[in-house]
């Protein structure tokens, strides 16, 4: 694989860009792999990458029923933060945030990571107390956050209105090293690195069944034929329940659509990410000038990837109160993603009742920010057969034992 650099750009410009290679190969599936990963989104590709980088396991296939990064990885609002309350959550999200900082250099691919800062607005006294508690917890966890007053909020985001008609801004939980990244680029960067290690990325390959013998997984049936494997990793977000059923077990999670939209592009006016959970909306400005706006989940289980009018109306109404400047903007596009929600709003990274079959899911509304940390933890689980420190608390058995990792508040829109 040729390295990307300023010199490479100059060289290719001189020869009319005729020498660029494909970013990743498009191979025909082999009969057998050491590891098959179902799901070529960010989490699946990160799992493959860290299997190769950290454990030297490269006889790996990542199979995807659609196109690479076409699920939730390409359908989110790109927020990256680690200011979660519970210790296991803070650890894995902080690992992910720290890996984002060096990802462009590690992958030799510009993922456009922008540590512009994230503010979670406190608009009730209850939220003030809750975010102060989180700031204290983060200090003990080694996560850099702080609670700031309304004057500092206004300084960081001049377009905000502190005196909303329903809820004034009383302060915010601020993480200066949080921010955003380019969602497609994260998937493309991991895919390119995995392909360079000799892994097969197989698109348009839908899994239709899971084979097993004597309680151990032996392979998967796909739309491109049978593919054998020594280990199987299921990383398919909102479709986790369907794959689990094929493998013979059930999961304590449900699929719900989470919606988002972007405005027409405007001149730069906001260089921080803001989440407003009381009025229920969050917003940042993309490098293209679009206001990237996220809303809530549907109130019923579904697999739609379309938006709905009532969520647009509810979310935009809330944000117009907080940012009056956006009231006359036009919506450019709207979409939904299928998120996998657990009862405690925390993920599942676990062995399963089927031997050598592992599952990573249940990230709900926090999937994109967790990609590198999730892949790091899942790769360790798959390689060793047992969870490491990052994944140990997120096993499926916690729902039987009552060891919930309650992040319903920190998840923001998931409750």
Secondary structure, 3 states (H helix, E strand, C coil): CCCCCHHHHHHHHHCCCCCCCCCCCCCCCCCEEEEEEECCCHHHHHHHHHHHHHHCCCCEEEECCCCCCCCHHHCCCCEECCCCCCHHHHHHHHHHHHHHHHHHHHHCCCCCCECCCEEEEECCHHHHHHHHHHHHHHHHHCCCCEEECHHHHHHHCCCCCCCCCCCCCCEEEEECCCEECCHHHHHHHHHHHHHHCCCEEECCCCEEEEEEECCEEEEEEECCEEEEEEEEEECCHHHHHHHHHHHCCCCCEEEEEEEEEEECCCCCCCCCEEEECCCCEEEEECCCCCEEEEEEECCCCCCCCCCCHHHHHHHHHHHHHHCHHHCCCCEEEEEEEEEEEECCCCCEEEECCCECEEEEECCHHHHHHHHHHHHHHHHHHHHHCCCCCCCHHHCCCHHHHCCCCCCCCCCCCCC
